[in-house]
Amino acid sequence: MSNIVNKLYQNNTIIYKVILFLVTTVAIVYLFPKGSHFKYDFSNGQLWKYDNLYAPFDFAIQKTEEEIIIEKKEIEVNSKSYFIENLTVGNSVNANYKRKISLIKESDSLSAKQIQNLSEIGVKVINKVYNKGFLEVVSQEIISNKNEIIAIRKGNEVEDFVFKNLLTSKEVLEIIRSNLEKEETLFGKKIMLELLTEIIKPNISFDKDYTEKVIDNQINSISYTKGKVESGKLIILKGDIVEGKKLAILNSLKSESESQVWTESNYNWIILGYTILVSLALLMLLLFLKKYRVEIYENNNKVTFIFFNVFSMIFIQTLVIKYNSDYLYVVPLSVLPIVLKAFFDARLGLFAHVLTVLLLGYIVPDSFEFIYLHIIAGIVTILTVSELYKRATLFISVAQITLIYMLTYFAFSIIKEGNASQINWTYFMLFAANGLLSFLSIIIIYMYEKIFGLVSDVTLLELSNTNTKLLRELNEKAPGTFQHSMQVANLAEAAANEIGANSMLVRTGALYHDIGKMLNPMYFTENQSTGVNPHNDLSPRDSSKIITDHVIKGVELAKKNNLPDRIIDFIRTHHGTSLTYYFYIKEKELNPGTEVDIKKFQYQGPIPFSKETAILMMCDAAEAASKSLKKPTALSISNLIDKIMDKQMADNQFLNSDITFREIEIIKKVIKKKLMNIYHLRIEYPE
């Protein structure tokens, strides 16, 4: 049992990567839409590049979305408007009329015969109004075409009617007045006009709910097919143009094929296919890290960070596809290479971006167009986005990325449509939104720095400010060391620029590499302004310990002040496992014939493990040694630099730093040139 536990403990980093790999694979497969893919790729206006296609089975030809929309609009336009007749209104009005007419009594103004005539006129008017139908005021503007045929519901019966034949309030009033014209007494006319206008109520109103119900029923009964293709029938010949009816048949075949493939019996096989594809992509990413970025591969925190970003991009993109695929290009996938380049390097950023786009290409519409657009944009991102701490640089880079999106989409559109008239200009707005969202990379980078403990160029810029607390303290307590660090930073930055290393990182590391000296500044020659050397009172071994301890104390001081690990790496490695040679020789001189333990005079390391840390070691040693030249000349500086770097290479200090001999030679030339400029030297010409 203990052996198993020991093996698990020894291989915990590998076990973690396996778990991370499996979890990420399952999560991505879960996000993928549960549908299969048609084995033929085609689009409107393009040539059919496959062999002659025959129908593999019977299937119906599906109507296009545009055709269905047109049919729905035709139904809405041509459908009758339904009105309802309230059958109780006429009876109620008649009853009310009889009651009120009975209240009119014979008088000097009205005789019994006149009252009888008025009563008959009223009955005649009421019958005429309700025989035609009296339309309520709010329903009079429903129909714009007065000659339109409408349907009037009378109980369970429906009767067609010309809309203009229904009476309005104005027309009812005209009927009343025309029937009262023959009445001789003004008093009688007035009474009947007031009575009839008061009691006659509309009995016809627009039935909105029933009208919408009828339209919905008609829309629901629309046939979504327009014919049938029998098995074995020729669909399209090789070289034919995909358009019109052929396009409709191919789309129908694609839809039917996908629905037949994605059955319950095939579900597990398709999930297996998804899993293999995703696993291969993630495995390639791990293998890339293992082969070309070993320091990242061995750091589980960084591997988790990379996998998390890849998954995040896929998660956001799949959400947009499920919500509305029209907004496909609004997702700023270029954020991925920007972030990975900011924390690692361009090559890793582009590799991860390409794998992510390839995975997404399997689940998006027009996959080739999507993959081409985003890979081109990713390449432009890697080539243009640099020095994120400069806002203008990022703005120009994002503008270039957006322009590339637009140009590439424009090219695809005119290829597919044959002209520029059918371009969907909405996509250009989406690309602009994509560019604006890319600026979120600055906020994302800041959040990642806090969560994962990583360092970007923005943070490096902040740390390289000489007014920071730690550098200001170094300047006050050890001014000579501070000036030395500034000179080394300038040398290292110039060398890094020449070989394509991270100049901002190496400059910042150089500024902090000797902060441990501020705890015992007078034990280092650059700070000894009085000429008094405290090492004269110490043994060589004690002096060596004080000198080598500045690395350990520098690391402790850096951690206390929360400096990032990438900066602490420069403090730990800038002397590697080199020897405090002066005190070692002095110890041998004081103890002749005695074997001196060389390890007591060595720095504890480790040796540099990146180009940047190797550059710092070279520049630090070169700058410090150049101060020992009493009469610096171009020849003496050149010989000194060669001697120092040859010694470092002989001691295998650059064994793990992934730096080439050619790059070392370039760094030598840069250092020699810079030191000659510092000492205001000219090249010595032979006499």
C-alpha positions as CSV (number, residue, x, y, z in Angstrom):
1,M,0.0,0.0,0.0
2,S,2.8,2.4,0.9
3,N,4.5,1.7,-2.5
4,I,1.3,2.7,-4.3
5,V,1.1,5.9,-2.2
6,N,4.7,6.7,-3.0
7,K,4.3,6.1,-6.7
8,L,1.2,8.3,-6.7
9,Y,3.1,11.0,-4.9
10,Q,6.1,10.8,-7.2
11,N,3.8,11.0,-10.3
12,N,1.3,13.5,-8.9
13,T,2.1,16.1,-11.7
14,I,1.4,13.5,-14.4
15,I,-1.7,12.3,-12.7
16,Y,-2.9,15.9,-12.4
17,K,-2.4,16.5,-16.2
18,V,-4.3,13.3,-17.0
19,I,-7.2,14.4,-14.9
20,L,-7.1,17.9,-16.4
21,F,-7.0,16.4,-19.9
22,L,-10.0,14.1,-19.2
23,V,-12.1,16.8,-17.5
24,T,-11.5,19.3,-20.3
25,T,-12.2,16.7,-23.0
26,V,-15.5,15.7,-21.4
27,A,-16.5,19.3,-20.8
28,I,-15.9,20.3,-24.4
29,V,-17.7,17.2,-25.8
30,Y,-20.6,18.1,-23.5
31,L,-20.8,21.6,-25.0
32,F,-20.8,20.4,-28.6
33,P,-24.3,20.5,-30.2
34,K,-25.8,17.0,-30.4
35,G,-26.0,16.6,-34.1
36,S,-24.2,14.9,-37.0
37,H,-22.5,16.5,-40.0
38,F,-23.5,16.0,-43.7
39,K,-20.6,14.4,-45.6
40,Y,-20.8,16.9,-48.5
41,D,-19.8,20.5,-48.2
42,F,-21.7,22.9,-50.6
43,S,-23.0,26.5,-50.8
44,N,-25.1,28.5,-53.2
45,G,-23.4,29.4,-56.5
46,Q,-20.5,27.1,-56.1
47,L,-19.6,24.1,-58.4
48,W,-20.5,20.6,-57.2
49,K,-17.0,19.2,-56.6
50,Y,-18.0,15.6,-55.9
51,D,-19.1,12.7,-58.1
52,N,-22.7,12.5,-59.5
53,L,-25.1,12.4,-56.5
54,Y,-28.1,10.1,-56.5
55,A,-30.8,10.0,-53.8
56,P,-29.8,7.4,-51.2
57,F,-33.4,7.1,-50.0
58,D,-36.9,8.7,-50.5
59,F,-37.1,12.2,-49.0
60,A,-39.3,15.2,-49.2
61,I,-38.1,18.5,-50.6
62,Q,-38.1,21.1,-47.8
63,K,-39.3,24.6,-48.5
64,T,-36.8,27.3,-47.8
65,E,-37.2,29.6,-44.8
66,E,-37.9,32.5,-47.2
67,E,-40.7,30.6,-48.9
68,I,-42.3,29.8,-45.6
69,I,-42.1,33.4,-44.5
70,I,-43.7,34.5,-47.8
71,E,-46.5,32.0,-47.4
72,K,-47.2,33.2,-43.8
73,K,-47.3,36.8,-45.0
74,E,-49.7,35.9,-47.8
75,I,-52.0,34.1,-45.2
76,E,-51.9,37.2,-43.0
77,V,-52.7,39.5,-45.9
78,N,-55.4,37.4,-47.6
79,S,-57.1,36.0,-44.5
80,K,-60.6,37.4,-43.8
81,S,-61.1,39.6,-40.8
82,Y,-63.8,38.2,-38.5
83,F,-66.4,40.3,-36.8
84,I,-69.0,39.2,-34.3
85,E,-72.7,40.2,-34.1
86,N,-74.2,40.6,-30.7
87,L,-77.7,39.1,-31.1
88,T,-79.0,40.4,-27.8
89,V,-78.4,44.1,-28.8
90,G,-81.4,44.2,-31.2
91,N,-83.8,42.7,-28.7
92,S,-82.6,44.9,-26.0
93,V,-82.9,48.0,-28.1
94,N,-86.5,47.0,-29.2
95,A,-87.6,46.4,-25.6
96,N,-86.1,49.7,-24.5
97,Y,-87.7,51.5,-27.3
98,K,-91.2,50.2,-26.5
99,R,-90.8,51.2,-22.9
100,K,-89.7,54.7,-23.7
101,I,-92.2,55.4,-26.5
102,S,-95.0,54.4,-24.1
103,L,-94.0,57.2,-21.8
104,I,-94.8,59.8,-24.4
105,K,-98.3,61.1,-23.7
106,E,-100.9,62.9,-25.8
107,S,-100.7,66.7,-25.4
108,D,-101.3,70.0,-27.2
109,S,-98.0,69.5,-29.1
110,L,-98.6,65.8,-30.0
111,S,-101.8,64.1,-30.9
112,A,-102.4,60.4,-30.4
113,K,-102.2,59.9,-34.2
114,Q,-98.9,61.7,-34.4
115,I,-97.5,59.6,-31.5
116,Q,-98.6,56.5,-33.4
117,N,-96.8,57.6,-36.6
118,L,-93.7,58.4,-34.7
119,S,-93.7,55.0,-33.0
120,E,-94.0,53.3,-36.4
121,I,-91.1,55.4,-37.8
122,G,-88.9,54.4,-34.8
123,V,-89.6,50.7,-35.3
124,K,-88.8,51.1,-39.0
125,V,-85.5,52.8,-38.3
126,I,-84.5,50.2,-35.7
127,N,-85.3,47.3,-38.0
128,K,-83.4,48.9,-40.9
129,V,-80.3,49.6,-38.7
130,Y,-80.1,46.0,-37.3
131,N,-80.9,44.4,-40.6
132,K,-77.7,46.0,-42.0
133,G,-75.6,45.9,-38.9
134,F,-74.3,48.8,-36.8
135,L,-70.5,48.8,-36.5
136,E,-68.9,50.0,-33.2
137,V,-66.6,53.1,-33.5
138,V,-63.3,51.4,-32.5
139,S,-63.8,48.7,-35.2
140,Q,-64.5,51.2,-38.0
141,E,-60.7,51.7,-38.8
142,I,-59.8,48.0,-38.7
143,I,-60.3,47.6,-42.5
144,S,-58.6,50.1,-44.8
145,N,-60.2,48.7,-48.0
146,K,-63.9,49.4,-47.7
147,N,-64.8,46.9,-50.5
148,E,-63.1,44.1,-48.6
149,I,-65.1,41.0,-47.8
150,I,-65.3,40.2,-44.1
151,A,-66.9,37.4,-42.1
152,I,-69.5,38.0,-39.5
153,R,-70.1,35.4,-36.8
154,K,-73.8,35.1,-35.8
155,G,-73.8,32.5,-33.1
156,N,-72.5,29.3,-34.8
157,E,-72.9,30.6,-38.3
158,V,-70.5,32.7,-40.3
159,E,-71.7,34.9,-43.2
160,D,-69.5,36.9,-45.7
161,F,-70.3,40.5,-45.9
162,V,-69.0,43.6,-47.7
163,F,-67.4,45.8,-45.1
164,K,-68.7,49.1,-46.6
165,N,-72.4,47.8,-46.2
166,L,-72.1,47.9,-42.4
167,L,-73.5,51.1,-40.9
168,T,-71.3,53.6,-39.1
169,S,-72.5,56.1,-36.4
170,K,-72.8,58.9,-39.1
171,E,-74.8,56.7,-41.4
172,V,-77.2,55.7,-38.6
173,L,-77.8,59.3,-37.8
174,E,-78.6,60.0,-41.5
175,I,-81.1,57.1,-41.6
176,I,-82.9,58.5,-38.5
177,R,-83.0,62.0,-40.0
178,S,-84.2,60.9,-43.4
179,N,-87.1,58.9,-41.9
180,L,-88.2,61.9,-39.8
181,E,-88.2,64.4,-42.7
182,K,-92.0,63.8,-43.3
183,E,-92.9,64.5,-39.7
184,E,-94.8,67.8,-39.6
185,T,-94.2,68.8,-35.9
186,L,-90.8,70.0,-34.9
187,F,-91.5,68.8,-31.4
188,G,-92.1,65.3,-32.5
189,K,-88.9,65.3,-34.7
190,K,-86.8,66.4,-31.7
191,I,-88.2,63.9,-29.3
192,M,-87.7,61.0,-31.7
193,L,-84.2,62.1,-32.8
194,E,-83.1,62.2,-29.1
195,L,-84.8,58.9,-28.3
196,L,-83.4,56.9,-31.2
197,T,-79.9,58.3,-31.0
198,E,-79.9,57.4,-27.3
199,I,-81.2,53.8,-27.5
200,I,-79.6,52.5,-30.7
201,K,-76.3,50.7,-29.9
202,P,-73.7,49.0,-32.2
203,N,-74.2,45.3,-32.6
204,I,-71.1,44.5,-34.8
205,S,-67.5,44.5,-33.4
206,F,-64.2,43.2,-34.6
207,D,-63.3,39.7,-33.2
208,K,-59.5,40.0,-32.8
209,D,-59.0,36.7,-30.9
210,Y,-61.0,34.6,-33.4
211,T,-59.3,36.3,-36.4
212,E,-55.8,35.5,-34.9
213,K,-56.9,32.0,-34.2
214,V,-58.0,31.4,-37.8
215,I,-54.7,32.9,-39.1
216,D,-52.7,30.7,-36.6
217,N,-54.6,27.6,-37.8
218,Q,-53.9,28.4,-41.4
219,I,-50.2,29.0,-40.7
220,N,-50.0,25.8,-38.7
221,S,-51.5,23.9,-41.6
222,I,-48.8,25.2,-44.0
223,S,-46.9,22.3,-45.7
224,Y,-43.2,22.6,-45.2
225,T,-42.4,20.4,-48.2
226,K,-42.9,20.9,-51.9
227,G,-42.4,17.6,-53.6
228,K,-40.6,14.3,-53.1
229,V,-37.4,12.8,-54.4
230,E,-37.4,9.1,-54.9
231,S,-34.5,6.8,-54.1
232,G,-32.0,6.4,-56.9
233,K,-33.0,9.6,-58.7
234,L,-30.1,11.9,-59.9
235,I,-29.8,15.0,-57.8
236,I,-26.8,16.8,-59.2
237,L,-24.0,16.1,-61.7
238,K,-20.3,16.7,-61.0
239,G,-19.4,20.2,-62.1
240,D,-23.0,21.5,-61.9
241,I,-23.7,24.8,-60.2
242,V,-25.4,24.5,-56.8
243,E,-28.4,26.8,-57.2
244,G,-32.2,27.0,-57.4
245,K,-34.1,23.7,-57.1
246,K,-30.8,21.7,-56.8
247,L,-29.8,23.7,-53.8
248,A,-33.2,23.1,-52.2
249,I,-33.0,19.4,-52.8
250,L,-29.4,19.2,-51.4
251,N,-30.5,21.1,-48.3
252,S,-33.4,18.8,-47.9
253,L,-31.1,15.7,-48.2
254,K,-28.7,17.2,-45.7
255,S,-31.4,17.8,-43.2
256,E,-32.9,14.3,-43.6
257,S,-29.5,12.6,-43.5
258,E,-28.6,14.4,-40.2
259,S,-31.9,13.5,-38.6
260,Q,-31.4,9.8,-39.7
261,V,-27.8,9.6,-38.5
262,W,-28.5,11.2,-35.1
263,T,-30.6,8.4,-33.7
264,E,-30.5,6.9,-30.3
265,S,-28.6,3.8,-31.6
266,N,-25.9,6.0,-33.1
267,Y,-25.6,8.4,-30.2
268,N,-22.7,6.6,-28.5
269,W,-20.8,6.3,-31.7
270,I,-21.1,10.0,-32.5
271,I,-20.1,10.9,-28.9
272,L,-17.0,8.6,-29.4
273,G,-16.1,10.5,-32.6
274,Y,-16.4,13.9,-30.8
275,T,-14.3,12.6,-28.0
276,I,-11.5,11.3,-30.3
277,L,-11.4,14.7,-32.2
278,V,-11.2,16.7,-29.0
279,S,-8.7,14.4,-27.3
280,L,-6.4,14.6,-30.3
281,A,-6.4,18.4,-30.3
282,L,-5.7,18.6,-26.6
283,L,-3.1,15.9,-26.8
284,M,-1.3,17.9,-29.5
285,L,-1.3,20.9,-27.2
286,L,0.2,18.8,-24.4
287,L,2.8,17.3,-26.7
288,F,3.8,20.7,-28.0
289,L,4.3,21.9,-24.4
290,K,6.3,18.8,-23.5
291,K,8.6,19.1,-26.5
292,Y,9.0,22.9,-27.0
293,R,7.9,24.5,-23.7
294,V,9.2,22.1,-21.0
295,E,9.2,24.7,-18.2
296,I,5.5,25.4,-18.9
297,Y,4.6,21.7,-19.2
298,E,6.2,21.0,-15.8
299,N,4.2,23.8,-14.2
300,N,0.6,22.5,-13.6
301,N,-0.6,25.9,-12.8
302,K,0.4,27.2,-16.3
303,V,-1.0,24.1,-18.0
304,T,-4.3,24.6,-16.2
305,F,-4.2,28.2,-17.3
306,I,-3.8,27.3,-21.0
307,F,-6.5,24.6,-20.9
308,F,-8.9,26.9,-19.1
309,N,-8.5,29.6,-21.8
310,V,-9.0,27.1,-24.6
311,F,-12.2,25.8,-22.9
312,S,-13.4,29.3,-22.1
313,M,-13.3,30.3,-25.8
314,I,-15.1,27.1,-26.9
315,F,-17.7,27.6,-24.1
316,I,-18.5,31.2,-25.1
317,Q,-18.6,30.4,-28.9
318,T,-20.9,27.4,-28.4
319,L,-23.3,29.5,-26.2
320,V,-23.5,32.1,-29.0
321,I,-24.2,29.3,-31.6
322,K,-27.0,27.9,-29.5
323,Y,-28.5,31.3,-28.8
324,N,-28.2,32.7,-32.4
325,S,-25.7,31.6,-35.0
326,D,-26.1,35.0,-36.7
327,Y,-23.8,36.5,-34.0
328,L,-21.1,33.9,-34.7
329,Y,-18.4,36.4,-35.4
330,V,-19.0,38.7,-32.5
331,V,-17.0,36.4,-30.2
332,P,-13.4,37.8,-29.9
333,L,-11.4,34.6,-30.4
334,S,-8.3,36.8,-30.9
335,V,-8.3,37.4,-27.2
336,L,-6.8,33.9,-26.8
337,P,-3.6,34.5,-28.7
338,I,-3.3,37.9,-27.1
339,V,-3.5,36.5,-23.6
340,L,-1.2,33.6,-24.3
341,K,1.4,35.8,-26.0
342,A,1.3,38.2,-23.1
343,F,2.1,35.5,-20.5
344,F,4.1,33.1,-22.6
345,D,5.2,33.5,-26.2
346,A,3.8,34.0,-29.8
347,R,4.4,30.5,-30.9
348,L,2.4,28.9,-28.1
349,G,-0.4,31.5,-28.6
350,L,-0.8,30.8,-32.3
351,F,-0.6,27.0,-31.8
352,A,-3.4,27.0,-29.1
353,H,-5.5,29.4,-31.2
354,V,-5.3,27.2,-34.3
355,L,-6.3,24.1,-32.3
356,T,-9.2,26.0,-30.7
357,V,-10.5,27.2,-34.1
358,L,-10.2,23.7,-35.6
359,L,-12.3,22.3,-32.8
360,L,-14.9,25.1,-33.2
361,G,-14.9,24.6,-37.0
362,Y,-16.6,21.3,-36.6
363,I,-19.7,22.8,-34.9
364,V,-20.2,26.1,-36.7
365,P,-22.0,26.8,-40.0
366,D,-19.7,27.5,-43.0
367,S,-16.8,25.8,-41.2
368,F,-14.1,26.5,-43.9
369,E,-15.0,30.2,-43.9
370,F,-15.0,30.3,-40.1
371,I,-11.6,28.5,-39.8
372,Y,-10.0,30.6,-42.5
373,L,-11.2,33.9,-41.1
374,H,-10.0,33.1,-37.5
375,I,-6.7,31.6,-38.4
376,I,-5.8,34.6,-40.6
377,A,-6.9,36.9,-37.8
378,G,-4.9,34.8,-35.3
379,I,-1.8,35.1,-37.4
380,V,-2.3,38.9,-37.7
381,T,-2.8,39.1,-33.9
382,I,0.5,37.3,-33.2
383,L,2.4,39.4,-35.7
384,T,1.0,42.8,-34.6
385,V,0.1,42.6,-30.9
386,S,3.1,43.5,-28.9
387,E,4.0,45.8,-26.0
388,L,0.5,45.6,-24.5
389,Y,1.5,48.3,-22.1
390,K,1.3,50.8,-25.0
391,R,-2.4,51.6,-25.5
392,A,-1.8,53.0,-29.0
393,T,-0.1,49.8,-30.1
394,L,-3.0,47.6,-28.9
395,F,-5.5,50.0,-30.6
396,I,-3.6,49.8,-33.9
397,S,-3.3,46.0,-33.7
398,V,-7.0,45.5,-33.0
399,A,-7.9,47.9,-35.9
400,Q,-5.7,45.8,-38.2
401,I,-7.3,42.5,-36.9
402,T,-10.8,44.0,-37.5
403,L,-9.8,45.1,-41.0
404,I,-8.5,41.6,-41.8
405,Y,-11.8,40.1,-40.7
406,M,-13.8,42.5,-42.9
407,L,-11.5,42.0,-46.0
408,T,-11.6,38.2,-45.7
409,Y,-15.4,38.1,-45.3
410,F,-15.8,40.5,-48.3
411,A,-13.6,38.1,-50.4
412,F,-15.7,35.1,-49.3
413,S,-19.0,36.9,-50.1
414,I,-18.1,38.0,-53.6
415,I,-16.8,34.5,-54.4
416,K,-20.0,32.9,-53.2
417,E,-22.4,35.4,-54.6
418,G,-20.5,36.5,-57.8
419,N,-20.9,40.2,-56.9
420,A,-21.0,42.6,-54.0
421,S,-24.7,43.3,-54.1
422,Q,-25.6,40.4,-51.8
423,I,-23.1,41.1,-49.0
424,N,-24.6,41.1,-45.5
425,W,-23.4,44.4,-44.1
426,T,-24.5,43.3,-40.6
427,Y,-21.4,41.1,-40.5
428,F,-19.2,44.2,-40.7
429,M,-20.9,45.6,-37.6
430,L,-20.3,42.2,-35.9
431,F,-16.6,42.4,-36.8
432,A,-16.4,45.9,-35.4
433,A,-18.0,44.7,-32.1
434,N,-15.5,41.8,-32.2
435,G,-12.7,44.3,-32.3
436,L,-14.1,46.4,-29.5
437,L,-14.5,43.3,-27.3
438,S,-10.8,42.4,-28.0
439,F,-9.9,45.3,-25.8
440,L,-11.2,43.3,-22.9
441,S,-7.9,41.3,-23.1
442,I,-6.3,44.0,-20.9
443,I,-8.8,43.4,-18.1
444,I,-8.6,39.7,-18.6
445,I,-4.8,39.7,-18.4
446,Y,-5.0,41.7,-15.1
447,M,-7.5,39.2,-13.6
448,Y,-5.4,36.2,-14.7
449,E,-2.3,37.8,-13.1
450,K,-4.1,37.8,-9.8
451,I,-5.7,34.4,-10.1
452,F,-2.8,32.4,-11.6
453,G,0.1,34.4,-10.4
454,L,1.4,35.1,-13.9
455,V,3.1,38.2,-15.2
456,S,2.4,40.2,-18.3
457,D,4.2,43.0,-20.0
458,V,1.9,45.5,-18.3
459,T,3.0,44.4,-14.9
460,L,6.6,44.3,-16.0
461,L,6.3,47.9,-17.1
462,E,5.0,48.8,-13.7
463,L,7.8,46.9,-11.9
464,S,10.4,48.5,-14.1
465,N,9.5,52.0,-12.8
466,T,12.5,53.1,-10.7
467,N,10.2,54.9,-8.3
468,T,8.8,51.6,-7.0
469,K,9.3,51.1,-3.3
470,L,11.9,48.3,-3.6
471,L,14.0,50.1,-6.3
472,R,13.9,53.4,-4.4
473,E,15.1,51.6,-1.3
474,L,17.9,50.0,-3.3
475,N,18.9,53.4,-4.6
476,E,19.0,54.9,-1.1
477,K,20.8,52.0,0.7
478,A,23.1,50.7,-2.1
479,P,23.4,53.5,-4.8
480,G,26.4,51.8,-6.4
481,T,24.4,48.6,-6.8
482,F,21.5,50.6,-8.2
483,Q,23.6,52.2,-10.9
484,H,25.1,48.8,-11.7
485,S,21.6,47.4,-12.1
486,M,20.6,50.2,-14.4
487,Q,23.6,49.6,-16.6
488,V,23.0,45.9,-16.7
489,A,19.3,46.5,-17.5
490,N,20.3,48.6,-20.5
491,L,22.8,46.0,-21.7
492,A,20.4,43.2,-21.3
493,E,17.5,45.0,-23.0
494,A,19.7,45.7,-26.0
495,A,20.9,42.1,-26.2
496,A,17.4,40.7,-25.9
497,N,16.1,42.9,-28.7
498,E,18.9,41.6,-31.0
499,I,18.1,37.9,-30.5
500,G,14.3,38.3,-30.2
501,A,14.0,37.5,-26.5
502,N,11.5,39.3,-24.1
503,S,13.3,42.6,-23.6
504,M,10.8,44.0,-21.1
505,L,11.1,40.8,-18.9
506,V,14.9,40.8,-19.0
507,R,15.1,44.5,-18.2
508,T,12.8,44.2,-15.2
509,G,14.7,41.2,-14.0
510,A,18.0,43.1,-14.3
511,L,16.7,46.0,-12.2
512,Y,15.9,43.6,-9.3
513,H,18.6,41.0,-9.6
514,D,20.9,42.4,-6.9
515,I,18.3,43.7,-4.4
516,G,19.8,41.3,-1.8
517,K,22.9,43.5,-1.6
518,M,20.9,46.3,0.1
519,L,21.0,44.3,3.3
520,N,24.9,44.4,3.4
521,P,25.7,47.1,0.9
522,M,29.3,47.9,2.1
523,Y,30.5,44.4,1.5
524,F,30.2,45.0,-2.3
525,T,32.8,47.1,-4.0
526,E,30.4,49.3,-6.0
527,N,29.1,50.7,-2.7
528,Q,32.5,51.3,-1.0
529,S,32.9,55.0,-1.5
530,T,35.3,55.5,1.5
531,G,37.9,53.1,0.4
532,V,37.4,50.9,3.5
533,N,36.9,47.2,2.6
534,P,35.2,45.3,5.5
535,H,36.4,42.0,3.9
536,N,39.9,42.8,5.2
537,D,38.7,41.8,8.6
538,L,37.0,38.5,7.5
539,S,38.2,35.1,6.4
540,P,37.8,34.3,2.7
541,R,35.2,31.7,3.5
542,D,33.1,34.2,5.5
543,S,33.5,36.8,2.8
544,S,32.4,34.3,0.2
545,K,29.3,33.5,2.3
546,I,28.3,37.1,2.6
547,I,28.7,37.5,-1.2
548,T,26.8,34.4,-2.2
549,D,24.1,35.1,0.4
550,H,23.0,38.2,-1.5
551,V,21.1,35.8,-3.9
552,I,19.3,34.0,-1.1
553,K,18.5,37.2,0.7
554,G,17.4,38.8,-2.5
555,V,14.9,35.9,-3.1
556,E,13.6,36.3,0.4
557,L,13.2,40.1,0.0
558,A,11.5,39.6,-3.3
559,K,9.0,37.2,-1.9
560,K,8.4,39.5,1.1
561,N,7.5,42.3,-1.4
562,N,5.4,40.0,-3.6
563,L,7.5,40.1,-6.7
564,P,6.4,37.7,-9.4
565,D,8.1,34.3,-9.7
566,R,9.4,35.3,-13.2
567,I,11.4,38.2,-11.7
568,I,12.6,36.1,-8.7
569,D,14.0,33.6,-11.3
570,F,16.5,36.3,-12.4
571,I,17.6,36.8,-8.8
572,R,18.1,33.0,-8.3
573,T,19.9,32.4,-11.5
574,H,22.0,35.5,-12.3
575,H,25.2,33.8,-10.8
576,G,24.1,30.2,-11.6
577,T,26.6,27.8,-9.9
578,S,29.6,30.0,-10.5
579,L,32.5,30.5,-8.1
580,T,33.5,33.5,-6.0
581,Y,36.9,33.0,-7.6
582,Y,38.8,35.8,-5.7
583,F,38.0,34.4,-2.2
584,Y,38.5,30.8,-3.4
585,I,42.1,31.6,-4.5
586,K,42.7,33.6,-1.4
587,E,41.6,30.6,0.8
588,K,44.0,28.4,-1.1
589,E,46.8,30.8,-0.6
590,L,46.1,31.0,3.1
591,N,46.0,27.2,3.4
592,P,48.6,25.8,1.1
593,G,48.6,22.0,0.8
594,T,45.1,21.8,2.2
595,E,42.2,20.8,0.0
596,V,39.7,23.6,-0.1
597,D,36.0,22.6,-0.4
598,I,35.0,24.4,-3.6
599,K,31.3,24.1,-2.8
600,K,31.8,26.6,0.1
601,F,32.7,29.2,-2.5
602,Q,30.0,28.5,-5.1
603,Y,26.6,30.1,-5.6
604,Q,23.8,27.6,-4.9
605,G,22.1,28.1,-8.3
606,P,20.2,27.1,-10.3
607,I,21.8,27.8,-13.6
608,P,19.8,30.0,-16.1
609,F,16.9,28.1,-17.7
610,S,15.7,30.6,-20.3
611,K,17.3,33.0,-22.8
612,E,16.4,35.9,-20.7
613,T,18.0,34.7,-17.5
614,A,21.1,33.6,-19.6
615,I,21.3,37.2,-21.0
616,L,21.2,38.7,-17.5
617,M,24.1,36.4,-16.4
618,M,26.3,37.5,-19.3
619,C,25.5,41.2,-18.9
620,D,25.9,41.2,-15.1
621,A,29.3,39.6,-15.3
622,A,30.4,41.7,-18.2
623,E,29.4,45.0,-16.6
624,A,30.9,44.2,-13.2
625,A,34.2,43.0,-14.7
626,S,34.5,46.1,-17.0
627,K,34.8,48.2,-13.8
628,S,38.1,46.4,-13.0
629,L,39.8,47.7,-16.1
630,K,42.2,50.4,-15.2
631,K,42.6,51.6,-18.8
632,P,39.6,50.4,-20.8
633,T,40.3,50.1,-24.4
634,A,38.4,48.5,-27.2
635,L,40.8,45.5,-27.3
636,S,40.8,45.0,-23.6
637,I,37.0,45.2,-23.3
638,S,36.7,42.7,-26.2
639,N,39.2,40.3,-24.7
640,L,37.5,40.6,-21.3
641,I,34.0,39.8,-22.6
642,D,35.3,36.8,-24.6
643,K,37.1,35.5,-21.5
644,I,34.1,35.9,-19.2
645,M,31.6,34.2,-21.6
646,D,33.9,31.4,-22.5
647,K,34.4,30.7,-18.9
648,Q,30.6,30.6,-18.3
649,M,30.1,28.3,-21.3
650,A,33.0,26.1,-20.0
651,D,31.2,25.9,-16.7
652,N,28.0,24.7,-18.4
653,Q,26.0,27.7,-17.1
654,F,23.9,27.9,-20.3
655,L,23.1,24.2,-20.5
656,N,19.4,24.6,-19.7
657,S,18.8,28.1,-21.2
658,D,17.9,27.0,-24.8
659,I,20.3,29.6,-26.2
660,T,22.4,28.9,-29.3
661,F,26.1,29.7,-30.0
662,R,25.0,32.1,-32.7
663,E,22.8,34.0,-30.2
664,I,25.7,34.1,-27.7
665,E,28.0,35.6,-30.3
666,I,25.3,38.3,-31.1
667,I,25.0,39.1,-27.4
668,K,28.8,39.4,-27.1
669,K,28.9,42.0,-29.9
670,V,26.0,44.0,-28.3
671,I,27.7,44.0,-24.9
672,K,31.1,45.0,-26.4
673,K,29.6,47.8,-28.4
674,K,27.5,49.2,-25.5
675,L,30.5,49.1,-23.1
676,M,32.7,50.9,-25.6
677,N,30.0,53.6,-25.9
678,I,29.9,53.8,-22.1
679,Y,33.6,54.4,-21.8
680,H,33.6,56.6,-24.9
681,L,36.0,54.5,-26.8
682,R,36.7,54.3,-30.5
683,I,37.8,51.1,-32.2
684,E,41.6,50.8,-32.2
685,Y,43.0,50.6,-35.7
686,P,46.2,48.7,-36.3
687,E,49.3,50.8,-36.6
